[in-house]
């Protein structure tokens, strides 16, 4: 037996390959590949990948680990060619990405990449993905579709608290706040947790489904665009549950015109949601539409996220003027400063104060910069409470959830 071991080692087949410009840029990937596969893996450049797959040595290849960063975004077509060639040969492809834009990742995933792992790799994540590749294919789901969430029309109306979140500019953390606030509220009381429903009303580019790793259902489109017969059962069919604690209505699978949905549609959806849940969180689009007034009027609080920059300042002023000109309840707006200066940053705190004074507004909430853990949690499809519970942004959102819940409990007792 001992005499045959060297022969077996020499003939060990190559099971995987890393493909990148320079594997030394991904040192942690090298460590993980060695731990998972020993010597049964190799490294290739982008130009060598397809020729190697045509050789006999590639007969046992199980997967390719495409390690890319922002410099590789200029060569996405070449990467797609590698993914396509691998799929034709039954080889899985993993994207190991560092500082790559969501648009590029989406493009590669749509063209056939099987999995995505952010770099630096979380501990044990590569091994977990390899185990998943070796797992047998799950049995297909039954054709007959049952309601994903059962909502009883006989249930007494809860008249849930409606909280809306809208970003004053792109990247100001509106969806991050909406998703994590909903999660924190759903976990606020371990003994008697409130029921929480998260509605993604950013109908064109909503990303709640990405933040929670949920599929976009056709039923969501049907509910949003045809509310004449909306009832508890049809609304429940469009909902999904996350970790059996949070109910979610994602944005539709395809981009739809914002004016396809009427104010009456939105009003009916909000009424049904509030009837069945203690808290209803609405992630709004950045664009003002006909039904924005419906959400603003129904909301108990309307968070507007911003940053210390000129675009946020200008948009905050324009929004204020628009609401005041239409005599809308402008006082419901609560401004949230995203990536707020730290306690010791006196210069930054002074800038925030001057910004608020110049706009004639009060910035009520100051959310700290959560750093790279925030996009990493999004990429993993998890709230910060699960992915990075000690993150400073998560802690601040948890405090906000506690204060909102305490206020709601106080109002209930007073009533």
Secondary structure, DSSP 4 states (H G I P E B T S, - for coil): -HHHHHHHHHTPPP-EEEESS-GGGGHHHHHHHHHHHTTSEEEE-HHHHHHHHTSGGGTT--EEEEEEEGGGGGGHHHHHHHHHHHHHTT-EEEEEEES--HHHHHHHHHTT--EEEESSPPTTHHHHHHHHHHSPPPPPPPSSPPPSS---TTSPP--PEEEEEEESSTTSSHHHHHHHHHHHHHTS-SSSPPPEEEEE--TTT--HHHHTT-PPPHHHHHHHH--TT--HHHHHHH-EEETTTEEEEPPPSS---GGGS-HHHHHHHHHHHHHH-SEEEEE--SS--TTHHHHHHH-SEEEEEE-SSHHHHHHHHHHHHHHHHTT--GGGEEEEETTPPPTT-HHHHHHHHHHHHHHT--EEEEPPP-THHHHHHHHTT--HHHH-TT-HHHHHHHHHHHHHHHHHHHHHHH-
